[in-house]
Amino acid sequence: MVTASKDLRTGRSIWEWQRATSVKYGPLLRDIEVDVLVIGAGITGAMIADALGESGLKVAIVDKRGPAKGSTTASTALIQYEIDTPLTKLSLKIGKANAARAWRRSRLAVDELAARLGELGVPDVVGRDSLYLAGNLLDQDELAREHDARRAAGFASRYFDRKALRARFGIARDAAILGYGNLAIDPRKVTLALLKAATEQGSKIFTPVEIVDIDDKKTGVTATTDDGRRIHCRHLVFATGYELPDRVPRRGHKIASTWAIATVAQPRRLWPEQCMIWEASEPYLYLRTTPDGRVICGGEDEDFADSDERDALLARKTATLTRKLGRLMRHLDPTAEFAWTGTFGSTATGLPTIGLVPKMQNCWVALGYGGNGTTYARIAADVICGGITGRPDVDADLYRFA
Ligand SMILES: Cc1cc2nc3c(=O)[nH]c(=O)nc-3n(C[C@H](O)[C@H](O)[C@H](O)COP(=O)(O)OP(=O)(O)OC[C@H]3O[C@@H](n4cnc5c(N)ncnc54)[C@H](O)[C@@H]3O)c2cc1C
């Protein structure tokens, strides 16, 4: 077994019933030889395959479930450069210069993603600002310091005290920071569009195909599938999300559980700027809107990974999210029409680990981390493609295995 199977998500995600572009895929009927094998056809694998498209390398993507059938369809899809670890807190963990570099790299990743999705004409990609509310992680003074740190690192940021926050957004909290230029996407549409672009550039998708064994050598890697076929490749990339490959070191990595709801459509009741809203709290609450006028609200994270325990809490967490949303935005109808839950990953620093897997040869990994998983998937695409094509990424050192 290469990755232990997990029940990644349960409930009714809002994205599943949306019509999306179709992608060509099929079973693997014989042994094949490629330059790069990507395991995982979620948003991370899709970004990597798309980024490899221009390299001229022969690429195969395999997935045991199917395109966008894993965690990707559970994502609430707020694509932010503001990562979960505030700049001031990350500075204490990895130093001020590296923290600013990591934040700037996330900013670039969101811009890069916006440009690529614009180029492909992917529907339902909307630019959004984001409002970060004071909470138990950063109170109003700490939030003011966070605002100063962001400005000093070159990020546009606006600070609101209680009065200004109420006047502009109608929200009763002690303070907030407004950040600019993020994205709200439909993660399934984006994944399928990127996979389609990759196939149009020559990549092949094989599914359902599970990789059950890997033989890595200096000269190349052989992956064996569940029905005994072999895929020979020069480089192998694990884009297996929260189903962590067993030979990848997990120090500092934690798997937990999270919940989300989407309300009834109410385009006339939404706040004027429809900025994304999130709290500097643990556990945090966050919200965004959808193109058809719903509000997606998520959070209520718990530290455990057991999926039975997670699923059993769906009704209770739905009620909590509904109540908290109603309390924060009093003019909204918080009634949930969709409710779902999923497995979720995080790291001690909030940064992902991306790069060559220690003690494996020619094997790369891009793990699908937490609330910034999509931003990090874009960075992983740069770092891994750069490594494979001999153009090392300037920020690769921020993410490699310690
Ligand atoms: C409720 C919720 C809300 C979230 N909100 C956000 C958000 O707002 N913003 C954000 O950026 N991120 C968010 N995330 C995180 C985001 O969903 C993940 O970072 C992202 O989906 C991970 O994508 P992935 O492609 O790495 O993983 P997946 O989508 O899980 O894809 C991995 C694929 O690998 C396949 N696979 C695994 N092992 C094998 C094997 N041995 N052989 C073949 N195939 C295999 C699986 O079948 C799967 O399809 C959220 C997650 C949840 C659960």
The ligand as a Gaussian input file, in Angstrom:
#p B3LYP/6-31G(d) Opt

LIG

0 1
 C      -14.320000      21.669000       4.333000
 C      -13.010000      22.085000       3.715000
 C      -12.817000      23.416000       3.387000
 C      -11.638000      23.829000       2.763000
 N      -11.521000      25.121000       2.402000
 C      -10.429000      25.543000       1.731000
 C      -10.332000      26.883000       1.282000
 O      -11.213000      27.705000       1.518000
 N       -9.224000      27.245000       0.566000
 C       -8.226000      26.347000       0.283000
 O       -7.250000      26.730000      -0.375000
 N       -8.290000      25.068000       0.721000
 C       -9.363000      24.645000       1.422000
 N       -9.457000      23.344000       1.846000
 C       -8.326000      22.463000       1.576000
 C       -8.404000      21.939000       0.166000
 O       -9.618000      21.259000      -0.018000
 C       -7.237000      20.996000      -0.071000
 O       -6.022000      21.667000       0.128000
 C       -7.245000      20.479000      -1.480000
 O       -8.493000      20.010000      -1.869000
 C       -6.259000      19.363000      -1.601000
 O       -6.272000      18.988000      -2.943000
 P       -5.443000      17.769000      -3.395000
 O       -5.548000      17.709000      -4.871000
 O       -4.088000      17.836000      -2.786000
 O       -6.181000      16.523000      -2.700000
 P       -7.434000      15.681000      -3.230000
 O       -8.464000      16.513000      -3.857000
 O       -7.870000      14.799000      -2.100000
 O       -6.796000      14.787000      -4.387000
 C       -5.878000      13.766000      -4.095000
 C       -6.244000      12.585000      -4.963000
 O       -5.258000      11.571000      -4.831000
 C       -5.879000      10.334000      -5.039000
 N       -5.033000       9.273000      -4.465000
 C       -4.567000       9.177000      -3.202000
 N       -3.783000       8.080000      -3.076000
 C       -3.758000       7.462000      -4.291000
 C       -3.131000       6.295000      -4.800000
 N       -2.339000       5.518000      -4.023000
 N       -3.334000       5.959000      -6.103000
 C       -4.116000       6.718000      -6.907000
 N       -4.749000       7.853000      -6.465000
 C       -4.566000       8.213000      -5.187000
 C       -7.220000      10.473000      -4.327000
 O       -8.178000       9.581000      -4.858000
 C       -7.574000      11.939000      -4.579000
 O       -8.500000      12.100000      -5.633000
 C      -10.608000      22.895000       2.483000
 C      -10.793000      21.553000       2.836000
 C      -11.973000      21.136000       3.437000
 C      -12.143000      19.687000       3.784000

